[in-house]
């Protein structure tokens, strides 16, 4: 005789029309703590009883106290930047007796919601999230329910939630000014076509540096879609060069790699004096025929601050803490005329 199908939290969530996280809060006795309405809590409990729900060990751990696990949700764990984040966070959390569970959103809000719900269901004590577009409402719901959350790399200015990020405006400003001071007349910023604060701030820093140099009219941002075919990227780069571009500022490490490959595949002869600056270093830069300078993010500081804030919120309740860390400009050796370092410090933003 076949055993009955195990009822999961998502089954109850679907029956009631709420999130899996909300069901977890109620069934683990934390409905009041996370401000779940009485009517909603009653419906969840009734549905669980009717469906003969039996809690798993993770739920029992959550109900009895801390699970000593935290969740990390990034856009893509295979991205070198986020892989480094995961590695360092795992090490730092381990020193404090915590285990880290990982998940990737693939820059999709629906998948991010599913991954976060799954981690909450498994009883994590808190979450560090690299949010994607269109996830503001879901992040706000976690905050409203007092679930410990720290946003990493990106944040939502209109939501009172803790975050840790690079001072993207200052980093982009310094990188652009470096290119201008080096004698480049038409540096172009290549950015993703996304509506997220880190990208907006990098664009703002670039435009402000161009304006301050009296080159507001020459400011040019080339937007890439994440799903853009390689051939389309190739055409964009060729067109930029044909229009007089003599330097590129790449807004992310993945954009740097994509554009460097594109320039190689086009087979066109690049000008001997062309400037290139990216965000985050890559071993690929060492093999590029043209030196690539870059902004190095203080990952150790970012990870430590994010973990400190999260553990503080787990132990003492949510208190919004926000940190903008300064990066360091790393000049390519063969172009090293002068070293322009940004302060490697952390500044708290109130």
Number of C-alpha atoms within 10 A of each C-alpha: 3 4 5 6 6 12 14 16 24 20 17 25 19 12 14 18 13 14 18 23 25 25 28 27 25 22 19 17 13 17 19 13 12 17 15 18 11 12 8 17 20 13 16 24 17 14 17 23 12 10 15 11 17 13 16 11 11 15 20 15 16 22 17 11 10 14 19 18 19 27 24 26 26 26 20 16 19 11 13 15 19 18 14 16 19 20 11 16 24 19 13 19 20 14 10 11 9 19 19 20 16 17 20 20 22 15 18 15 19 14 16 24 19 17 19 27 20 19 24 24 23 23 27 26 24 24 27 27 25 23 25 22 12 14 16 16 11 17 22 16 14 18 20 15 18 17 22 26 27 30 23 23 19 19 25 18 10 8 13 15 22 24 28 28 24 23 21 29 22 20 26 31 21 22 30 27 22 21 22 19 11 14 14 18 16 21 28 24 24 23 21 20 13 15 11 16 17 21 20 17 18 25 21 17 23 29 24 21 23 23 14 11 13 10 15 13 9 15 16 18 17 15 14 17 12 12 6 9 10 14 11 13 21 19 14 19 20 17 12 18 18 10 10 12 20 22 24 27 27 28 24 22 18 19 20 27 16 15 19 20 16 20 19 14 12 14 8 10 8 14 11 9 12 17 25 22 28 28 26 23 21 17 7 12 18 12 10 12 10 19 19 27 26 27 26 19 23 18 18 13 16 24 22 16 21 25 22 15 24 27 23 14 22 19 12 10 13 20 15 15 19 22 21 18 24 25 27 20 26 22 21 18 11 10 15 13 10 10 13 15 14 17 11 15 13 18 13 11 11 7
